[in-house]
Amino acid sequence: MIDNASIESLKNSIDIVDVIGGFIELRKAGANYKANCPFHGEKTPSFVVSPSKQIYHCFGCGVGGDSIKFVMELEKLSYPEAIEKLASMHNFSLTYTKGSSDYSDAKRVLEAIGQWYTKNLNRNETAMKYLLDRGVSQSSIENFEIGYVPSGQEVMGFLQSALLPLPKAAEAGVIAQSENGQGYYARLVERITFPIYSASASIVGFGGRTISNHPAKYINSPQTKLFNKSRLLYGYHMAKESIYKNKKIIICEGYLDVVMFHQAGFKEAVAGMGTALTTEHLPMLRKGDPKVILAYDGDKAGVAAALKAAQMLSVAGFDGGVVLFPDGQDPADLIAKGQSENVAKLLREAKPLIPFVLEQIVSLYDLKDPRAKEAAFGAVKQYIDTLTPIIKDAYIPTAATLLGLSPSFFGKGAKPEVARENFSQKRDDVAQLSILKTLIEQPSLIDNVLSVIDVDMFGGYAGLFSALIQGESEHPGLVGLSVDDNFAVMDESELNNALRNFLIKHYDIKLKSIASSQQIPFEKKSFLIRKIRTDIIPRLKKGELVAYDPSL
């Protein structure tokens, strides 16, 4: 059992604003803090946290209590479990009248295995060489407690020799039970390890980077009572002092990026756990009210992640910007090459969040096509309407300039949903963009498509098609299309059907053009009409993929 004096000591050492602010976003409201209640759906905040009384209360659904009650209700935990969760979150050591707890046992396992990992690093030349080749200094290896995990057999041997109970190691996420329930296996093997800490510097898990060409380059600890990757940022416990002091936080993509940023003096750097930023990260990002800089790779995945994060952050009211590192390099590469000054310059010149989002949205559409331009307007207005009135008003001129429209289009009478509906109902556009998105995801099918159609047949999207063929993977229009959920990725059979329908529509239009032409001699006109009407279109309708004939 947990000692009562220990519980009282924990209560006295934690602040309810810090506790609840670690789970949901709190906004200052006079002497108190307010938020949308996490226990019932609401759009107007009625959930109040009182720092002076150390309690919370929702005027909507009536829930209320102290820090422990909040954690119990939100995480569905018993009273002792909530106490242990809070102690773990705040790196507080509980005392027990008898035995120990799941939390303390898990923490003991993680601390012991972490120390073993760090000792193993110097014994593995390949792992050490990889780190040194990436420019990681010995002091950074020590500061970040980087280690190495060998074979699974050695992991199991260490746990047994250290008298660490295997069930407790499994609860900590270090090992997992075999599918047949007979025995355990190590989750991380033959990987460089990066210990992951909570904001209060309590170890909660590990990330592992393969050095054996395993298809999964990085693996994190699984979800446990201690480890929730959606609420964690790697390196935050080391960065938070600089974040509060300098009012800035740099969010990058990987563990090594964080290590190298810190090594170069950018102590505000943190990273997600291999996943995109989510709304669950916002309470942590809000602490200290910093400016948020997204520092991502400039490849397709990096641009897509930056767009989603920038949109979420700007809608949530954060200030900040986006840096996309050029030429396929990541921050760690540039810093390792001695280009820290260049990195600092890129960070200073970060594209502000809202203009970045607006530019990325507009880049998806061919503004020369009126229907596409209408759709672009709809998408931009839908986003800009999520901003606060003053911020929205400030950025309407930017949006209008990007679209080549008058700012008056963004007045109260505008209906962006109609524009999007009109665009989505234009089936030709959807078909063409779906074909292009399929080729982005499955470039091996490009030759198949080019064997039956011509680039110019794509009309307003011919430029996008040409960029795709030429391998311009970072073309903003292609990047935007790749993350647009309005267009589906087809399998090869669906693609062939789409191409047949595309060709049928093309030849239907061609028939009308030939029939109305005054420049084509009568005999040739008759031949072309007969060829298309009695040969090509029937074959297409029967399921044959007839290659486009440019002579027609």
Summary of the structure (lengths in Angstrom):
residues: 552
radius of gyration: 28.9
end to end distance: 85.9
largest distance: 102.7
contacts: 1736
relative contact order: 0.05
helix: 53%
strand: 13%
